[in-house]
């Protein structure tokens, strides 16, 4: 691919136009995915990994949110001037 000095918007518009019009460069070889074994045991559903990460992120966020909320309440407990 040749480096061109174009704005990001111009590059995106050109790429979209070429994709939607069916254009392809005959000199550029097609992109082929080379599959690799992940070494997982049979019966492991890798789609559940994302759910596990989401659950862990949610738990970590809730711990931080509870701490910051408790800190906020402690700092404002004696503040009676604010309605």
Number of C-alpha atoms within 10 A of each C-alpha: 4 4 5 7 8 9 9 9 9 11 13 12 12 12 13 12 12 13 11 9 9 8 10 11 8 7 6 8 8 9 6 6 6 5 6 6 5 6 6 9 7 6 6 9 9 9 8 10 11 10 11 11 11 12 12 12 12 12 12 11 12 12 12 12 12 11 12 12 12 12 12 11 12 11 10 11 9 8 10 7 5 5 4
